[in-house]
């Protein structure tokens, strides 16, 4: 199958590219390199079935590329992922998280591409209690990122109803693994590696969320897209358990072998405006297909910490 991946040089996108190539597909990765990097996809460049295009999905060259490639399926991962930054600049998620989706859908429509796999988020649920299933409502996001992703889901639904498309929508949890480009694990490991004596943490450390290793995420997506979307199939994805920021900070101190380093917490249970301090997924729908993660939340976080710590050590 010929597949196009937006955000294809990012943390998840580059891992997805490799997986698709291993499965025998032809892959065109598109990324504006605002978060992604050429280094992430460097091991793939020798593969004749891989092609990289450094383009902005919202730019004029993207629809031309789509029309030329005419992919059978698009994996749309391109989005703003700095939720805290967008709380101060609402236009960031409008342009980077919603309009990227709109322009991808429009380019697909004109190119005749009918299948979309979309990276959504738990942030669309807002600060809602209990185990959240895919039919939970009303949806009331409290961040511009969540609002942009929810708007994207609505446009995807309309395009599928009106333009003969079909889509698989995956609501990601906090995803971790090697070669992170953003997130709490990356920020905290780098902070302590640099200071050696003190780790400043946003919030009081009680924030408690499910974390999932990127390879387990991609395994779930692999399985789900083998089942029909008529016209839209939506899945929550999360592993077993959850991890608090306090547990994360203490694990980072242990892995970096800095037992005397002071961990200094902030106040309140939110790291930034729009942060959801705790959420829980109901994942019975994806598990009914036979999916099971290889790592629980704590194991995924520890593996990501160890990978980032090793990266910091090699670069110092």
C-alpha positions in Angstrom: 0.0 0.0 0.0 1.2 3.6 -0.7 0.9 5.6 2.5 1.6 9.2 3.4 2.5 10.2 7.0 2.1 13.8 8.2 4.4 14.6 11.1 6.5 11.7 9.7 9.9 12.9 11.2 8.6 13.3 14.7 8.8 11.0 17.7 5.8 8.8 16.9 5.8 9.5 13.2 9.4 8.3 12.6 8.6 5.1 14.5 5.5 4.6 12.5 7.4 5.1 9.2 9.8 2.3 10.2 6.9 0.0 11.1 5.1 0.6 7.9 8.3 0.0 5.8 8.8 -3.3 7.7 5.3 -4.3 6.7 6.2 -3.8 3.0 4.4 -0.5 2.4 5.7 2.5 0.4 5.9 5.5 2.7 6.1 9.2 2.0 6.8 11.2 5.2 5.9 14.9 5.4 7.2 17.1 8.2 8.0 20.8 8.5 10.7 19.9 11.0 9.4 22.3 13.7 9.5 19.4 16.1 10.6 16.5 14.0 14.2 16.0 12.8 16.1 14.6 9.9 18.1 12.5 12.4 14.9 10.6 13.4 14.4 9.4 9.9 18.1 9.0 8.9 18.1 5.2 9.3 15.2 5.0 6.8 16.7 7.1 4.0 18.4 4.1 2.3 15.1 2.3 1.9 13.9 2.7 -1.7 10.3 2.6 -0.5 10.8 5.6 1.7 10.6 9.3 0.7 10.8 12.4 2.9 9.4 15.8 2.0 10.1 18.7 4.2 6.8 20.5 3.8 4.2 22.4 5.8 0.9 20.6 5.5 -0.8 24.0 5.5 1.4 25.3 2.7 0.7 25.4 -1.1 3.1 22.5 -2.0 1.3 19.9 0.1 -1.8 19.5 -2.0 0.5 19.3 -5.1 2.4 16.5 -3.3 -0.8 14.7 -2.5 -2.0 14.9 -6.0 1.3 13.5 -7.3 1.6 10.7 -4.8 -2.1 9.8 -4.6 -1.6 7.7 -1.4 -4.2 5.0 -0.6 -4.1 5.9 3.1 -2.9 8.9 5.2 -1.7 8.8 8.8 -2.2 12.3 10.1 0.0 13.0 13.1 1.1 16.6 12.4 0.0 18.9 15.2 1.2 21.2 17.9 2.2 19.2 20.9 3.3 22.0 23.2 0.0 22.3 25.2 1.4 24.6 27.8 2.7 27.0 25.1 -0.6 27.1 23.3 -2.4 28.2 26.5 -0.8 31.6 26.0 -1.3 31.6 22.2 -4.7 30.3 21.1 -3.7 30.7 17.4 -1.0 28.0 17.8 -3.5 25.1 18.0 -5.8 26.7 15.5 -3.1 26.7 12.8 -1.0 23.6 13.9 -3.6 21.2 15.2 -6.9 22.1 13.5 -5.9 23.6 10.1 -3.4 20.9 9.5 -6.3 18.5 9.7 -8.5 20.5 7.5 -5.8 20.9 4.8 -5.0 17.2 5.0 -8.7 16.3 4.4 -9.0 18.8 1.5 -5.8 17.5 -0.1 -7.1 13.9 0.3 -10.4 14.9 -1.2 -8.8 16.3 -4.3 -6.3 13.5 -4.6 -9.0 10.8 -4.3 -7.5 9.4 -1.1 -10.3 7.8 1.0 -8.6 6.4 4.1 -7.4 8.4 7.1 -5.8 7.4 10.4 -6.0 10.3 12.8 -4.0 10.9 16.0 -6.4 12.4 18.5 -6.0 12.8 22.3 -7.5 12.3 25.7 -7.6 16.2 26.0 -10.9 16.2 24.0 -12.6 14.8 27.2 -11.5 17.7 29.3 -11.4 17.3 33.1 -14.0 14.5 33.3 -14.2 12.0 36.1 -14.3 8.2 35.9 -13.2 5.7 33.3 -13.9 7.5 30.0 -15.2 5.4 27.1 -15.4 6.5 23.4 -19.1 7.4 23.8 -18.6 9.8 26.8 -20.3 13.1 26.5 -20.7 16.0 26.5 -17.1 16.6 25.5 -15.7 19.8 27.1 -12.0 20.3 26.5 -10.2 22.7 28.8 -7.1 23.4 26.5 -6.9 24.9 23.1 -5.1 21.7 22.0 -8.1 19.6 23.1 -10.5 21.9 21.4 -8.5 21.8 18.1 -8.4 18.0 18.2 -12.1 17.8 18.9 -12.8 20.2 16.1 -10.6 18.0 13.9 -12.7 14.9 14.8 -15.8 16.7 13.9 -14.5 17.7 10.5 -13.3 14.2 9.9 -16.8 12.9 10.7 -18.3 15.4 8.2 -15.8 14.6 5.4 -16.5 10.9 5.9 -20.2 11.5 5.7 -20.2 13.8 2.8 -17.1 12.9 0.7 -17.1 9.1 0.9 -14.1 8.8 3.2 -13.5 6.5 6.1 -11.3 7.1 9.2 -9.8 5.5 12.2 -9.6 7.9 15.1 -7.2 7.0 18.0 -7.4 9.0 21.2 -3.8 8.8 22.5 -2.8 8.9 26.2 0.6 10.2 27.2 3.0 8.4 24.8 6.6 7.8 25.7 9.6 6.0 24.3 13.0 6.6 22.8 13.8 9.9 20.9 11.1 12.0 22.6 10.7 15.5 21.3 8.6 16.9 24.1 6.8 16.0 27.3 7.4 15.7 31.1 9.9 12.8 30.8 12.1 14.7 28.4 11.9 18.0 30.3 12.6 16.5 33.7 15.5 14.3 32.7 17.2 17.2 31.0 16.6 19.5 33.9 18.2 17.2 36.4 21.0 16.1 34.1 21.9 19.8 33.7 21.6 20.9 37.3 22.7 17.7 39.1 21.5 19.0 42.5 17.9 20.2 42.0 14.9 19.2 40.0 12.1 21.8 39.8 8.7 20.2 39.0 5.6 22.0 37.7 2.7 21.3 40.1 2.6 19.4 43.3 3.5 16.0 41.8 0.1 14.5 42.3 -0.8 14.6 38.6 -1.7 11.0 37.7 -2.0 9.8 34.1 -1.7 6.6 32.0 1.5 6.4 30.0 2.0 4.1 27.0 5.1 3.0 25.2 5.1 4.1 21.5 5.6 0.6 20.3 2.5 -0.6 22.2 0.6 2.4 20.7 1.6 1.4 17.2 0.7 -2.2 17.8 -2.8 -1.1 18.8 -3.2 1.0 15.6 -1.8 -1.9 13.5 -4.5 -4.1 14.8 -7.4 -1.7 14.7 -6.9 -0.6 11.1 -7.4 -4.2 10.0 -11.0 -3.8 11.1 -13.5 -1.7 9.2 -14.3 1.9 9.8 -17.9 2.5 8.8 -17.4 5.3 8.2 -15.5 6.3 11.4 -14.1 4.0 14.1 -12.9 5.7 17.3 -10.6 4.0 19.9 -9.2 5.0 23.3 -5.7 3.5 23.7 -3.9 3.2 27.1 -1.9 0.6 28.9 -2.3 -0.8 32.4 -2.2 1.6 35.3 -1.0 5.2 35.6 2.0 7.1 36.9 2.2 10.2 39.0 4.6 13.1 38.3 6.1 12.4 41.8 6.8 8.8 40.8 8.3 10.0 37.6 10.6 12.6 39.3 11.8 10.0 41.9 12.5 7.5 39.1 14.5 10.1 37.2 16.6 10.8 40.3 17.2 7.1 40.7 18.1 6.4 37.0 20.5 9.4 36.9 22.1 8.1 40.1 21.7 11.4 41.9 20.1 10.4 45.2 21.0 13.6 47.0 19.3 15.8 44.4 16.5 17.8 45.8 13.1 17.6 44.1 11.2 20.9 44.5 7.5 20.8 43.7 5.2 23.6 42.8 1.7 24.2 44.0 -1.6 22.9 42.8 -2.4 19.7 40.9 -1.9 21.2 37.4 1.4 21.7 35.6 0.0 24.6 33.4 -3.3 26.2 32.5 -5.4 23.6 30.6 -3.5 20.6 32.1 -5.9 17.8 33.1 -4.4 16.5 36.4 -5.9 13.0 36.2 -7.7 10.9 33.7 -8.6 7.2 33.2 -9.6 5.5 29.9 -12.0 2.7 29.4 -10.1 0.6 26.8 -12.5 -2.3 26.4 -13.2 -1.5 22.7 -9.5 -1.8 21.6 -8.9 -4.8 23.9 -11.9 -6.6 22.4 -9.9 -6.8 19.2 -7.2 -8.8 21.1 -4.7 -6.0 21.8 -2.6 -6.1 25.0 0.3 -3.7 25.8 3.7 -5.3 26.6 4.5 -2.7 29.2 2.3 -1.1 31.9 2.4 2.6 32.6 5.3 2.6 35.1 7.4 0.3 32.9 6.8 2.5 29.9 7.9 5.6 31.8 11.0 4.0 33.2 12.1 2.7 29.8 11.6 6.2 28.4 13.6 7.8 31.3 16.4 5.3 30.8 16.5 6.0 27.0 16.6 9.8 27.5 19.2 9.5 30.3 21.5 7.5 28.1 21.0 10.1 25.3 21.9 12.9 27.7 25.0 11.0 28.9 26.2 10.4 25.3 25.8 14.1 24.4 27.5 15.5 27.5 
